[in-house]
Structures are given as C-alpha cells and as structure tokens.
Amino acid sequence: MRTLHLPLPTARLRLRDFTGEDFAAVQAYSADPRVTRYLFFGPRDAEATADYLEGLLASQRETPRTRFELAIEEPGSGRVIGACDLSMIEHGVFDLGYMLGSGDWGRGYATEVALALLEAGFQQLNAARIISTVDVNNRASIRVLEKIGMRWEAIFRKHRRAKNRWWDCHLYVLPREVWLAQAAPGGQRD
Ligand SMILES: CC(C)(COP(=O)(O)OP(=O)(O)OC[C@H]1O[C@@H](n2cnc3c(N)ncnc32)[C@H](O)[C@@H]1OP(=O)(O)O)[C@@H](O)C(=O)NCCC(=O)NCCS
C-alpha cells in the first residue's frame, strides 16, 4: 500500500500531519459557523474538537493508512490556517476535502492545496479516481473543484441528513486517465 510523503509543499503552503499542539488552531476555525455552514459537522465546541483531533491522530497510526487529514500551514509564521484531506473510500478511490479559516479565504489557497493533493493522490497514492461531494449551495467550493479540473458527474438529492436538514450535493470526479490527459503540453505525468 502506498503512502503520502509528508510534509507536502505547495507554492506558498505546507501540508503536514496534525499534532496535539494544533488544538487551538483547529478549534478556532471549526467553531466558526461561516466555515462549517456547508460541512456536515459543526460548529464544534472544544469537546467535539478534542474528539475529532483524537480520532485524527489515531488514524495517522493505522496501517495501511487510508486517511490523510492534514494541517495547512503557512511556512513563514507556522500558523495553521485550515485542514485538507484525502481519504480512501474504496480501493483506489479517494475523497478530497478542504476548509480554511475565513480570514484566509479568497487568496487562492484552497485551489493551491487541492491541486497539490490531486497531484500527490495520483502520483504517490496511485489513485484511480479522486472524488469530492459538495453542497449545491457552496459556490466557492464548487468553483475550486472546477478550477482544479474536476468534472461534474452527478447530483445526489437528499444525499445526507445532517444538522436538521437534507443536503443536496454535487459529485465531482477526476479519473486518473483524465488527469493524465490534462498534463501540460509537452509535460509527462507518468
Ligand atoms: C471553499 C473554501 C475552501 C475556498 O477557499 P479559498 O481559498 O477562498 O478558495 P480559492 O481562493 O482558491 O477559490 C475560490 C473561488 O471561488 C470564488 N467564490 C468565492 N465565493 C464565491 C461565491 N459566493 N459565489 C461564487 N464564487 C465564489 C472565488 O472568486 C474564487 O474563484 P476565482 O479564482 O475564479 O475568482 C473556503 O471558502 C472554505 O474554507 N469554506 C468553508 C469550508 C468548506 O465549505 N469546504 C468545502 C467543503 S466541500
């Protein structure tokens, strides 16, 4: 089973494993209702954040490791500005996700992070498909998925019931063969 080589650098950021010391940073963005508006969980209180972080740290020790939920860190300041993840949902199929504290929205960070995870997912984890589901009203995230070249595949009506409502979600997919074909002219990805 392949694994991700961490930390994973992007042009401006660094994706690394969380540690217990990141509690305050995680709590800050996941307690913010603007951040969790289109997420199935939250806003989280301190106890829920502690449970989440504990489960996440345990997942780092699993072998084979199938869940890569990573801290997004600004290398200069060492500030954790959000989280992203690539989790295997079935053999060869990985689910992509990301969230940032609202003070860091609108700088292209999510696009940069998601592109780095796609690249690493296909190259390092040998993914056959990377997918993402997004609430139909989450315009910023839909835009990110489109900018990184993922393709709309389906709409799931009443995909899930969470936070007292039904969620209609889009399914976006990037198959490995499409990712290979999107390589820059003259560039080779495999
Ligand atoms: C979704 C999220 C990660 C985007 O982060 P970001 O760093 O601001 O994203 P980027 O700057 O890379 O790109 C955002 C794009 O969406 C656009 N956008 C932002 N808000 C928008 C809105 N309300 N309607 C339409 N487009 C919007 C931006 O203009 C930008 O597109 P552009 O480059 O063509 O101008 C961030 O808003 C977030 O953390 N949201 C809360 C958590 C979440 O919903 N995660 C996704 C779950 S599927």
The ligand as an ORCA input file, in Angstrom:
! r2SCAN-3c Opt
* xyz 0 1
  C     -14.376     26.634     -0.017
  C     -13.100     27.283      0.503
  C     -12.138     26.210      0.948
  C     -12.480     28.105     -0.625
  O     -11.222     28.614     -0.184
  P     -10.456     29.787     -0.935
  O      -9.013     29.688     -0.562
  O     -11.150     31.065     -0.678
  O     -10.649     29.359     -2.461
  P      -9.866     29.976     -3.726
  O      -9.460     31.382     -3.389
  O      -8.824     29.013     -4.141
  O     -11.011     29.963     -4.842
  C     -12.331     30.366     -4.525
  C     -13.074     30.672     -5.818
  O     -14.468     30.741     -5.530
  C     -14.963     32.023     -5.876
  N     -16.010     32.347     -4.928
  C     -15.873     32.630     -3.624
  N     -17.080     32.841     -3.076
  C     -17.984     32.668     -4.053
  C     -19.412     32.750     -4.131
  N     -20.131     33.038     -3.046
  N     -20.017     32.516     -5.325
  C     -19.293     32.209     -6.412
  N     -17.921     32.102     -6.409
  C     -17.304     32.331     -5.250
  C     -13.760     32.934     -5.811
  O     -13.960     34.117     -6.563
  C     -12.689     32.005     -6.407
  O     -12.843     31.868     -7.809
  P     -11.921     32.722     -8.852
  O     -10.492     32.348     -8.586
  O     -12.408     32.285    -10.180
  O     -12.177     34.181     -8.545
  C     -13.395     28.221      1.704
  O     -14.423     29.101      1.344
  C     -13.818     27.452      2.951
  O     -12.988     27.022      3.735
  N     -15.141     27.272      3.136
  C     -15.657     26.576      4.308
  C     -15.364     25.070      4.289
  C     -15.932     24.403      3.048
  O     -17.056     24.698      2.642
  N     -15.153     23.484      2.456
  C     -15.535     22.779      1.282
  C     -16.399     21.620      1.586
  S     -16.865     20.739      0.095
*
